[in-house]
Amino acid sequence: MSTLTLMVNGMDVALEAAPDASLLSVLREQLGLTGAKICCAEGACGACTVLVDGVVVRACVTPATAAAERVVHTIEGLAAGGALHPLQSAFLETGAFQCGYCTPGMIMAAVGLLRHNPNPDRAAIIDALNGNICRCGIYHRIVRAVEQAATELRADERGAP
């Protein structure tokens, strides 16, 4: 076991983790942050997507040690002051989910996109979400939600974490 220090959703966290522990297991099992989902365990489906230093990563294949001394954002940290993040609101308004399993990963991938490209076209959105699998097949609503949130974020200048 080794001691890791992370900044997760704005809070410094020190914890003990096995050298081979994934970031996903640390987030879910030690910190109780269950928004990032367990699914393929191969980094292929996107259900476990989080941001590390603003970069989209698959937490299931990211060693927890790789996130040490870095800033981690999960879906649980998006809402601020009791208000949903514009991406969360847009997903609700457009019905961009059915079962909801992929939703946290999709939103976090979109946050990563909008952080680096606040005015993406449809092709850029599709490219950024490539590899995030929605078993319900509602990709058109997901893309529409990202477009809507991008417009709102540009107007509000709130940006993404």
Phi and psi in degrees as a GROMACS rama.xvg file:
@    title "Ramachandran Plot"
@    xaxis  label "Phi"
@    yaxis  label "Psi"
@TYPE xy
-133.395  153.128  SER-2
-85.9567  129.578  THR-3
-118.241  143.482  LEU-4
-118.145  125.602  THR-5
-128.091  157.578  LEU-6
-110.188  110.449  MET-7
-113.651  118.707  VAL-8
51.4737  40.5929  ASN-9
86.9318  2.17412  GLY-10
-118.875  134.829  MET-11
-73.683  133.453  ASP-12
-132.286  129.853  VAL-13
-114.398  134.45  ALA-14
-152.803  163.022  LEU-15
-97.6018  135.156  GLU-16
-143.742  146.915  ALA-17
-65.882  149.108  ALA-18
-57.1477  -28.4097  PRO-19
-100.145  10.0905  ASP-20
-67.4459  137.946  ALA-21
-82.9342  156.668  SER-22
-59.1218  -37.656  LEU-23
-60.5927  -45.6463  LEU-24
-65.8005  -38.1601  SER-25
-65.1807  -46.1506  VAL-26
-60.6206  -48.3342  LEU-27
-76.2982  -50.1977  ARG-28
-84.1926  -34.0789  GLU-29
-98.7101  -32.1012  GLN-30
-104.786  -8.25684  LEU-31
70.4959  19.2359  GLY-32
-94.172  94.9624  LEU-33
-98.4915  10.2926  THR-34
-64.0178  -43.9662  GLY-35
-70.4066  124.7  ALA-36
-95.1807  151.902  LYS-37
-88.5892  127.645  ILE-38
-145.611  -90.6236  CYS-39
-82.0879  -25.4769  CYS-40
60.0617  21.4473  ALA-41
-128.53  1.89182  GLU-42
75.9673  16.9693  GLY-43
-100.026  -20.461  ALA-44
-103.166  -21.58  CYS-45
84.3289  -1.15862  GLY-46
-64.854  -21.4141  ALA-47
-103.058  16.8195  CYS-48
-63.0118  130.951  THR-49
-138.177  174.595  VAL-50
-109.534  135.49  LEU-51
-122.907  116.861  VAL-52
51.325  38.5239  ASP-53
80.7907  0.174684  GLY-54
-102.398  134.547  VAL-55
-68.0676  126.29  VAL-56
-134.364  156.392  VAL-57
-93.1656  110.085  ARG-58
-65.605  -24.011  ALA-59
-70.6077  -24.9105  CYS-60
-113.808  6.54915  VAL-61
-96.5066  119.224  THR-62
-62.7301  139.833  PRO-63
-56.8462  -33.9792  ALA-64
-63.6318  -26.8497  THR-65
-71.6818  -17.5695  ALA-66
-97.6963  -0.839858  ALA-67
-60.6047  136.264  ALA-68
63.6328  20.9708  GLU-69
-120.977  169.506  ARG-70
-97.8344  121.881  VAL-71
-113.704  130.693  VAL-72
-117.998  132.523  HIS-73
-118.652  171.348  THR-74
-57.5241  -31.522  ILE-75
-65.1253  -22.1861  GLU-76
-95.3607  4.51777  GLY-77
-77.8002  -43.9514  LEU-78
-65.5482  141.03  ALA-79
-132.441  131.711  ALA-80
59.277  33.081  GLY-81
80.8377  -0.622087  GLY-82
-106.974  134.438  ALA-83
-63.7719  150.639  LEU-84
-65.6573  148.475  HIS-85
-53.8193  -32.1284  PRO-86
-68.079  -40.5138  LEU-87
-62.9252  -44.1019  GLN-88
-62.2186  -43.0147  SER-89
-64.7689  -37.7616  ALA-90
-62.1706  -41.0331  PHE-91
-65.1149  -47.8258  LEU-92
-65.4876  -33.6624  GLU-93
-95.3243  -2.19896  THR-94
65.1073  40.6607  GLY-95
-83.9498  37.0455  ALA-96
-160.659  154.773  PHE-97
-125.423  -75.8234  GLN-98
-74.8103  -27.6461  CYS-99
88.7562  -5.0966  GLY-100
-63.3285  -39.6475  TYR-101
-82.9604  -14.0288  CYS-102
-56.5789  -49.143  THR-103
-58.8197  -42.8404  PRO-104
-66.116  -40.3522  GLY-105
-62.44  -45.8033  MET-106
-63.1879  -44.3724  ILE-107
-65.9878  -37.4393  MET-108
-63.39  -39.6436  ALA-109
-68.419  -37.5589  ALA-110
-59.4587  -45.3744  VAL-111
-59.3681  -42.6105  GLY-112
-61.6215  -52.6954  LEU-113
-68.0257  -24.1385  LEU-114
-65.4525  -37.2841  ARG-115
-98.9229  -20.1369  HIS-116
-142.7  87.9969  ASN-117
-70.8256  -8.58913  PRO-118
-131.017  60.5208  ASN-119
-76.2632  146.283  PRO-120
-86.5254  174.956  ASP-121
-57.1731  -40.6903  ARG-122
-63.6976  -38.9496  ALA-123
-67.4306  -37.9892  ALA-124
-64.5074  -47.6047  ILE-125
-60.6476  -41.8086  ILE-126
-63.275  -42.8864  ASP-127
-66.933  -30.8667  ALA-128
-91.7861  -4.3576  LEU-129
-58.6306  130.491  ASN-130
96.2403  -9.08683  GLY-131
-96.4825  111.453  ASN-132
-93.7962  130.977  ILE-133
-112.808  109.811  CYS-134
-67.0211  -23.2465  ARG-135
-80.2375  -16.1152  CYS-136
73.2887  35.732  GLY-137
-104.659  41.3814  ILE-138
-57.1656  -37.2154  TYR-139
-62.0088  -37.1629  HIS-140
-71.9831  -34.9942  ARG-141
-64.4959  -46.2731  ILE-142
-61.6214  -42.6146  VAL-143
-62.0013  -39.4628  ARG-144
-63.5786  -41.2144  ALA-145
-66.0932  -41.973  VAL-146
-59.94  -45.0916  GLU-147
-62.7184  -45.6982  GLN-148
-65.3818  -38.4142  ALA-149
-60.5825  -43.3517  ALA-150
-61.7897  -45.1469  THR-151
-65.6241  -42.7808  GLU-152
-64.1501  -38.7207  LEU-153
-63.7851  -39.5596  ARG-154
-69.1492  -40.0206  ALA-155
-85.5591  -21.1515  ASP-156
56.9925  27.8761  GLU-157
-78.5084  -35.3418  ARG-158
69.0898  -166.518  GLY-159
-122.071  160.161  ALA-160
